[in-house]
Every structure is written in structure tokens, then in C-alpha cells.
Amino acid sequence: MAGLYATWRLLEAGVNPDRLGLFEASNRTGGRVLTVSSPQGFAIDMGAHNFSPSHRIVGALVERFGLRAVESVGRSPAGVVHLRGRSLTNTEIARSWFRRPFAYDVSTYVQRRGPARILRKALKDMSFTATGNDRRLRGRPLAEWTLPDALLEVLTPEELRYLADRLIYSFWRQPVQAEAALTWAAQEMFRGKDPMAELQGGMAGLPDALCAEIDRLGGRPVFSHRLAAVTLADPAAPIALTFETPGGQRALTARRVVLAMPAGAVARIEGLASRPEIKVLLSALAPQRAVTTALFYAQPWWRRLGIHGGASTTDLPARHLRHHGGEQWRGSHGGALLSYADGESGEFWRGLGDGGITSGWTGADHPVTAELHSQAQRMFGPKMEIPLPSPVAAFTQDWNENESAAFHMWSNQSKPEAAMQRALCPIDQNRIHICGEAWSPRQGWIEGALESVDMLLERQIALQWPQDR
Ligand SMILES: Cc1cc2nc3c(=O)[nH]c(=O)nc-3n(C[C@H](O)[C@H](O)[C@H](O)COP(=O)(O)OP(=O)(O)OC[C@H]3O[C@@H](n4cnc5c(N)ncnc54)[C@H](O)[C@@H]3O)c2cc1C
């Protein structure tokens, strides 16, 4: 997204398309935006799927390109939480007055409160002393704590486990930087009742619209060109680039280079990866590994349970299952369950294939499809009077293929502000810049990737947004 957006903004600003090249390693645009359609024509997003009203750049592009945004279906009261072998609906958990909903050594009251409220209470109990933006916990800057250590000051280990199991991501128990992670969580989890939005037909509508605009302005993205090496000589001389292409290596030079790619991809570029400036930048990040798998069904059978969207959660490796199907705008009767599994759960799925999983379509009898369907059976079976129908197709995406990552967090002891600033021009006097979601103020979101481009264009190339955007 960052590469497309930067190209579009530069062309819009009048840069000659003959002097600007967009080189993409794969044979498609969109990167971590990937909409796939089942043979029955049921489209879902394997990667980014929605955006919030606070994502102002995404919102402005959606409006400008005339894309159709629809409200994402929020949390469903009938959505299922399956933990430690027991399945309960959100409503049943909220009504568990006398019995612990799940077998955790955590009080009924705390379990009933849901993860956002547990986290909000934990933050309150941390009794920070603050000087400016510098929150301190027990006298030490929060930025010097790891997330689990900070949380364990106010939660028991079982409470932390319960919190992590109820939430989507695995980073709650990873040594990521506490200040940045808690700020991120507060921003994303305490949004109030503002609904999220998605695009009719899928988020790929956004990169597709950017591509169409780039094309209209004379730009031509070049595919299957993986940047493999960069040679920096005299800062005044052009930068030498080597690409790997299906036809062999291709050498080019450029006066300025923007690397709009995840940390792992930068780490593979010869001539850059070994430089101390780049090593410092890379060490500021904690890349998150995830696998998503979509099971497509002839009918959205979960509607029998009163689930009309939102997600169900489990401590099984399926982890977080989004329910798609039945939305009026789809005009199709199919349905899909999308599992997002990161951390150890992601590794579980990676270990299932014969010699590792490969991203793409899989049959109903593939080990990943069969295992995910069987976990869905364990989650929803106790609530259904009939056996779950079998899936008709499945698609798996390993987001760590090609040294990518699902998203990035700030690593322990990192200094996000300094790293973001440094990424814009990491090697003194050289016109090489790094941007994208990883080094952005809003990691994990398309908006972050786009914000990092705006920062780059404004601070390094002095390109301002036109007033009428
Ligand atoms: C499962 C999942 C769910 C998500 N959900 C949401 C969501 O709901 N909403 C949201 O806003 N965001 C979401 N995100 C995050 C969002 O997708 C990303 O933040 C955003 O797309 C990142 O954009 P980017 O341009 O920084 O990186 P990318 O999209 O990863 O683009 C980088 C591009 O660089 C290319 N590349 C890599 N190496 C090279 C090389 N050496 N040479 C040439 N090209 C190279 C890649 O092929 C890729 O096309 C989700 C991500 C995932 C994985």
C-alpha cells in the first residue's frame, strides 16, 4: 500500500512518470491487502479487511475514488468464546453471575467483564507518575518495561493468560515495548462505539483504485522485480540497484530510492542489511507472524445460532474466527469463516502441511482445512443441533512468506519516535528512505503505512498535500 500511495502522490504532484519507477517483487499489487473469491464468487479479505473513522487518509481515498464503504458488523451477542474446553456465547458470559464462565483461576467478576474492561482497569491500577508524555511505572519509564512485566504488576499470571486468550493477538505475552503496545491497545480497543467500515467487494478495491489512478497519470508498475542489492557509493552519485527477475538479474540506477516494504524484506537487501544504521532500525521492531485460513461454506450455518457477523474466539489454534455471510450487499448465499492465528497458533498451522504450508487454495481434505473445520466443530458443535456442514473450499495465507510479517510492534527498549524519524533517512546524506506500516505511528493498519508516506513526502521531499484533498 505504501509504495502505491507514494507513487500516486508523486504523480499527482506532477512528477514525470518517466522519471519514477514502482518495482514490486510479486506479480500483484496490494501486499498485505489480499481479497480472494471462492469458486462460488464469495469474496473475503485474507489480510486487511476494515478501517476505523479515525483512519483519515484511508477515508479520504475511499471518498475520492468513489469506493463503497459499508459498516462492518460489530460484536455479535451470540458470538462464541471457547476456552479450556467450554463454549459460551458473549451473552452467556455476561450473565455468569454465580459460576465461573471458564476454568481459569480468575474470579467470576473479572471473567464476566470482557477483555477491554479488564485492560482498562489494569491501566488504571498501574498508578503512573507522568512527566509530559513519559509515563512511569514504579519510577521507571513505561517504555523500559516489557508488556507482560508491566501487566503482571497489576494482574495475576492467570488473569494475563485469560486476557490474552480472549483477545486476538499473541503479543500480550511477548516482550514488546510496554508504552507503545499499551498506547496502541488504548487507541484501537477503546474506540467507543464508532463502527468500523469495510469495502464492498473487499479491501483490494483500494490498491486497485490507486493502480488505476497511477495508470491514468502515466505510471507503470513493474512486477516480478525483487530488489536484491543496493550499492551506495558517493552520496552525490546515483544509487545502484539490482533486481531479481524471472529473466535473471537487472541493474538500474536511481537518484532517490524509497523502500516501502516490511522489516524482513529490508533485512534481505544486500548492501543494506549489514549496515549498522539499518541493523539498529531493524532491531527496533518485533515482527508478528500469522497465518489466516478461510473456510468457505455453501451457507453461513452460524446464522442458525444467531451469529450475524463479528467474530468468535478460542484458545485452540483457530484463535479468532471472523464470520462472513448473509450481508445484504454480497448478493450471494455463501459464507466464510476466517481464522487469524498468530504466535504459537500460527506455528501450529505452519507445522500441519506436508513439509510446511503453502499459501493458496486447498481442498476440503487438506490437513489445514480438515483440522480447522474440526476445531470449528469443537467450538460451535455444543451449540448446534445438527452437525456442521463441510466446507466447499479453503484458502490459506502465511503472512511470513517472503520475509514479510503480518504486522510489527515496537521491540523491548526501542524508541519508536526516533526509529520512525531515522527510517525516513537512515543513512546520512544518502537519498534512500524507508517507509511502510513497520515504521509508522499506527502499526498494524493500512493507515499507518499511508501516514508513513505522508511523513516521508513532507519531511524529505517537501511535498505538501494540496489544500483541496
Ligand atoms: C491478516 C492481516 C489482517 C490485517 N487487518 C487489517 C485491517 O483490518 N485493517 C488495516 O487497516 N490493516 C490491517 N492489516 C495491516 C495492513 O494490511 C498493513 O498494515 C498494510 O497493508 C501494510 O502496507 P505496507 O505498504 O507497509 O506493506 P505491504 O502491504 O506488505 O507491501 C509491501 C510490498 O513490498 C513488496 N516487496 C517486499 N520485498 C520487496 C523487494 N525486495 N523488492 C520489491 N518489492 C518488495 C511486497 O511484495 C509487497 O507488495 C492486516 C494485516 C494482516 C496480515
The ligand as an ORCA input file, in Angstrom:
! r2SCAN-3c Opt
* xyz 0 1
  C      -4.055    -10.824      8.475
  C      -3.940     -9.333      8.471
  C      -5.025     -8.562      8.824
  C      -4.953     -7.175      8.764
  N      -6.070     -6.443      9.060
  C      -6.048     -5.116      8.844
  C      -7.255     -4.376      8.872
  O      -8.345     -4.918      9.085
  N      -7.178     -3.047      8.625
  C      -5.996     -2.409      8.326
  O      -6.002     -1.197      8.089
  N      -4.850     -3.102      8.274
  C      -4.842     -4.436      8.507
  N      -3.698     -5.154      8.369
  C      -2.427     -4.448      8.170
  C      -2.265     -3.910      6.754
  O      -2.548     -4.910      5.821
  C      -0.834     -3.435      6.589
  O      -0.502     -2.544      7.640
  C      -0.590     -2.694      5.291
  O      -1.194     -3.320      4.193
  C       0.912     -2.606      5.100
  O       1.222     -1.907      3.924
  P       2.748     -1.708      3.512
  O       2.733     -0.983      2.244
  O       3.517     -1.148      4.647
  O       3.331     -3.185      3.320
  P       2.882     -4.338      2.326
  O       1.429     -4.290      2.092
  O       3.426     -5.596      2.916
  O       3.624     -4.004      0.976
  C       4.984     -4.259      0.776
  C       5.176     -4.644     -0.679
  O       6.579     -4.719     -0.924
  C       6.822     -5.848     -1.744
  N       8.223     -6.238     -1.523
  C       8.755     -6.858     -0.458
  N      10.076     -7.019     -0.633
  C      10.384     -6.473     -1.827
  C      11.602     -6.330     -2.560
  N      12.765     -6.748     -2.090
  N      11.555     -5.738     -3.791
  C      10.367     -5.274     -4.314
  N       9.182     -5.393     -3.634
  C       9.201     -5.971     -2.412
  C       5.821     -6.890     -1.266
  O       5.612     -7.897     -2.228
  C       4.588     -6.021     -1.015
  O       3.785     -5.918     -2.155
  C      -3.743     -6.542      8.395
  C      -2.634     -7.323      8.036
  C      -2.739     -8.701      8.049
  C      -1.563     -9.529      7.610
*
